[in-house]
Amino acid sequence: MEKQVLKNIKRQMDDMFLAERKVADFILANPNETVGLNVSDLAEKSGASDATVIRFCKRLGYKGFYQMKLALAEELGRHQMTGYTDPMDNPKNAGEVIKCLTRDLLRIADLMDNEKANRCAEMICSAKKVYIMAVGNTIPVAMDFSFRLCRIGINARCEPIVEYAVAALANAEKDDLLIAVSHSGSSKYVIQAVEIAAQKNVPAIAVTSSSSNPLAREALFSLLTTVDDPLFGEYGSATHIYDQAVLDAVLYLVSQKLKQSGDIGNIEAVLAEYKI
């Protein structure tokens, strides 16, 4: 496999289909912007389809878009785990790091669709069972949300093993609910879970970074965790504080609705037996 992505694209241009050349032209003209896009964003900006972008990446010898983007980021020297695009903006101490993260969270708050968040909470309260799906390093976030829902009386389930999660979802019923968490919105297993849910007439809500990515398009609606230039990149040390904040907001809304209806369970009383 050619390690230099841009050189590889130029070398294969003559053999590409017209739609693939549109993708190639955009990447060659905007390599730095490409590193920050998801597959759907690149498709839209280049005037192609998601399938064309993926086919283009495979032509270059990569398994998919993410692998191509990773190689391109490394080639451009943007394969850093932390730091802003402009190093001059980087925080100088721990306090400034927290301030930067706070600024990002305030942006997410400004963009939050409160009607959708409230609808999500209502659907959780009325669901017979809530399935929460995530893969990779997002699993701890999903499991934490599932556990905390259980603690306030919601029948929630999150399986850390993909095969178990898919098998469990295959037994879902129409009164259940799926919450799919994926920052990139391009995880095959999470998208597959939403597709399985659709076959079972189970509504799916996405928690993701873009309204145009594959996951968002498959879901009933999305709660967005959009940050333009995150302090922690998506390679290696990606933060999940944005996902956590959105899920915490939903959890708060759920707990308030349960208080109003008098449905808060006695889970704490049960767990108290295991504390000194």
VENURMO-V463562 format. One record per residue. N is the residue number from 1. PHI is phi in degrees with one decimal (999 if undefined). Layout:
n->N phi->PHI
n->N phi->PHI
//
This chain:
n->1 phi->999
n->2 phi->-67.7
n->3 phi->-75.7
n->4 phi->-88.4
n->5 phi->-61.0
n->6 phi->-63.0
n->7 phi->-65.2
n->8 phi->-64.2
n->9 phi->-61.7
n->10 phi->-61.6
n->11 phi->-66.7
n->12 phi->-101.6
n->13 phi->-52.9
n->14 phi->-65.4
n->15 phi->-93.5
n->16 phi->-84.7
n->17 phi->-70.7
n->18 phi->-57.8
n->19 phi->-63.9
n->20 phi->-68.4
n->21 phi->-65.4
n->22 phi->-61.5
n->23 phi->-65.3
n->24 phi->-60.8
n->25 phi->-60.7
n->26 phi->-65.5
n->27 phi->-63.4
n->28 phi->-63.8
n->29 phi->-83.0
n->30 phi->-137.2
n->31 phi->-61.8
n->32 phi->-68.1
n->33 phi->-66.8
n->34 phi->-58.1
n->35 phi->-60.1
n->36 phi->-95.5
n->37 phi->-99.9
n->38 phi->-97.9
n->39 phi->-61.2
n->40 phi->-71.0
n->41 phi->-62.3
n->42 phi->-64.1
n->43 phi->-61.0
n->44 phi->-65.5
n->45 phi->-69.7
n->46 phi->-95.7
n->47 phi->73.6
n->48 phi->-122.3
n->49 phi->-105.8
n->50 phi->-57.1
n->51 phi->-61.7
n->52 phi->-65.8
n->53 phi->-61.1
n->54 phi->-65.8
n->55 phi->-62.6
n->56 phi->-59.7
n->57 phi->-64.6
n->58 phi->-68.6
n->59 phi->-60.0
n->60 phi->-76.2
n->61 phi->104.2
n->62 phi->-100.8
n->63 phi->-67.0
n->64 phi->-168.4
n->65 phi->-64.7
n->66 phi->-60.0
n->67 phi->-65.5
n->68 phi->-65.8
n->69 phi->-64.5
n->70 phi->-61.9
n->71 phi->-65.4
n->72 phi->-66.5
n->73 phi->-61.5
n->74 phi->-66.6
n->75 phi->-63.2
n->76 phi->-85.7
n->77 phi->75.8
n->78 phi->-110.4
n->79 phi->-88.1
n->80 phi->-86.8
n->81 phi->-83.9
n->82 phi->-138.4
n->83 phi->110.0
n->84 phi->-81.8
n->85 phi->-57.7
n->86 phi->-98.0
n->87 phi->-56.7
n->88 phi->-65.0
n->89 phi->-88.3
n->90 phi->-66.4
n->91 phi->-65.3
n->92 phi->-100.4
n->93 phi->-153.1
n->94 phi->-61.1
n->95 phi->-61.0
n->96 phi->-69.2
n->97 phi->-59.4
n->98 phi->-63.8
n->99 phi->-63.9
n->100 phi->-64.6
n->101 phi->-64.9
n->102 phi->-62.2
n->103 phi->-61.1
n->104 phi->-63.6
n->105 phi->-65.1
n->106 phi->-65.9
n->107 phi->-65.6
n->108 phi->-61.0
n->109 phi->-62.3
n->110 phi->-65.0
n->111 phi->-90.9
n->112 phi->-63.3
n->113 phi->-87.8
n->114 phi->-65.4
n->115 phi->-66.2
n->116 phi->-67.5
n->117 phi->-62.4
n->118 phi->-67.4
n->119 phi->-64.2
n->120 phi->-59.0
n->121 phi->-62.0
n->122 phi->-63.9
n->123 phi->-67.3
n->124 phi->-63.8
n->125 phi->-64.1
n->126 phi->-93.7
n->127 phi->-72.1
n->128 phi->-69.4
n->129 phi->-146.6
n->130 phi->-111.6
n->131 phi->-95.5
n->132 phi->-120.1
n->133 phi->-117.3
n->134 phi->-156.9
n->135 phi->-134.8
n->136 phi->62.7
n->137 phi->-79.1
n->138 phi->-90.7
n->139 phi->-56.3
n->140 phi->-57.9
n->141 phi->-65.5
n->142 phi->-65.7
n->143 phi->-67.0
n->144 phi->-62.8
n->145 phi->-63.3
n->146 phi->-61.1
n->147 phi->-62.0
n->148 phi->-71.2
n->149 phi->-63.8
n->150 phi->-60.1
n->151 phi->-67.9
n->152 phi->-107.0
n->153 phi->98.1
n->154 phi->-93.0
n->155 phi->-78.2
n->156 phi->-114.6
n->157 phi->-144.2
n->158 phi->-138.4
n->159 phi->-98.5
n->160 phi->-75.4
n->161 phi->-101.0
n->162 phi->-55.1
n->163 phi->-61.4
n->164 phi->-64.9
n->165 phi->-62.7
n->166 phi->-66.5
n->167 phi->-63.2
n->168 phi->-64.0
n->169 phi->-67.5
n->170 phi->-65.2
n->171 phi->-100.7
n->172 phi->-68.2
n->173 phi->-118.5
n->174 phi->-63.1
n->175 phi->-87.2
n->176 phi->-89.4
n->177 phi->-144.4
n->178 phi->-114.6
n->179 phi->-114.7
n->180 phi->-106.4
n->181 phi->-112.8
n->182 phi->-157.5
n->183 phi->-62.2
n->184 phi->-75.0
n->185 phi->72.9
n->186 phi->-122.5
n->187 phi->-70.3
n->188 phi->-59.5
n->189 phi->-69.0
n->190 phi->-68.5
n->191 phi->-63.9
n->192 phi->-60.5
n->193 phi->-61.6
n->194 phi->-65.6
n->195 phi->-65.9
n->196 phi->-64.0
n->197 phi->-59.6
n->198 phi->-62.0
n->199 phi->-63.7
n->200 phi->-94.6
n->201 phi->59.6
n->202 phi->-99.8
n->203 phi->-66.8
n->204 phi->-126.6
n->205 phi->-114.9
n->206 phi->-100.5
n->207 phi->-113.8
n->208 phi->-154.4
n->209 phi->-89.8
n->210 phi->-145.0
n->211 phi->-80.7
n->212 phi->-109.5
n->213 phi->-77.7
n->214 phi->-56.3
n->215 phi->-65.2
n->216 phi->-61.0
n->217 phi->-70.0
n->218 phi->-83.4
n->219 phi->-78.2
n->220 phi->-62.1
n->221 phi->-160.1
n->222 phi->-127.7
n->223 phi->-107.0
n->224 phi->-94.5
n->225 phi->-118.9
n->226 phi->-75.0
n->227 phi->-134.3
n->228 phi->-64.6
n->229 phi->-135.6
n->230 phi->-66.1
n->231 phi->-66.0
n->232 phi->-100.6
n->233 phi->-70.9
n->234 phi->-85.3
n->235 phi->-103.4
n->236 phi->82.9
n->237 phi->-108.3
n->238 phi->-53.2
n->239 phi->-87.4
n->240 phi->-116.8
n->241 phi->-64.5
n->242 phi->-71.0
n->243 phi->-61.0
n->244 phi->-60.5
n->245 phi->-63.9
n->246 phi->-65.2
n->247 phi->-67.1
n->248 phi->-62.3
n->249 phi->-62.4
n->250 phi->-65.4
n->251 phi->-59.9
n->252 phi->-61.6
n->253 phi->-62.0
n->254 phi->-61.9
n->255 phi->-62.5
n->256 phi->-66.8
n->257 phi->-68.2
n->258 phi->-68.6
n->259 phi->-62.8
n->260 phi->-65.1
n->261 phi->-90.0
n->262 phi->76.3
n->263 phi->-97.5
n->264 phi->-62.6
n->265 phi->-80.1
n->266 phi->-105.7
n->267 phi->-59.9
n->268 phi->-61.1
n->269 phi->-64.5
n->270 phi->-68.7
n->271 phi->-69.3
n->272 phi->-60.4
n->273 phi->-63.7
n->274 phi->-97.4
n->275 phi->-115.0
n->276 phi->-83.9
//
